[in-house]
Amino acid sequence: MAPKASAKGKGLKQASAAAKAALKGDSAHKTRKVRTSTTFHRPKTLTLSRAPKYLRKSIAHEPRLDEHKIIVHPLNTESAMKRLEENNTLIFIVDVKANKSQIKQALKKLYEIDVVKINTLIRPDGKKKAFCKLTPDVDALDIAATKLALV
């Protein structure tokens, strides 16, 4: 069955229109993007994660505050001894940068002491003082005599 003459003419029309469009180019119908904001936001492009070729530090440093650096020494003044006997409280001079939880962990590690509460203050001479309230079942005098050699 042979194609109809009208179909052949229609195909020829389409081909000539496509040839004209190819000669003319796409730039004739290009429209500019409408910008709705007065400020320009730089587009987010692909950011790759870092893949360093070598370590910047050869060795990671040891912890800055270990338990021996946190607790400097126990305090054995008259007022500290009074607190020891009456309130079941040990008093230590500690590192200024140490916080209460670090002090608690250091006491547990060094002296096997369970602490109920820790109050801290920084003395006028710049040292930090920690008041460590012990659990009622543990005697502070006993710990001061055996583990701290205070009494």
Protein Blocks (a to p, Z undefined) as FASTA:
>chain_A
ZZdfklmmmmmmmmmmmmmmmmnommlmpccdddfbfbdcdddddddddddfbdfbfbdc
ddfbdfklmpmbdcddfklmmmmmmnopacddddfklcfklmmmmmmmmnopacfbdcdd
ddfkopacddddddfkbcfklmmmmmnomZZ
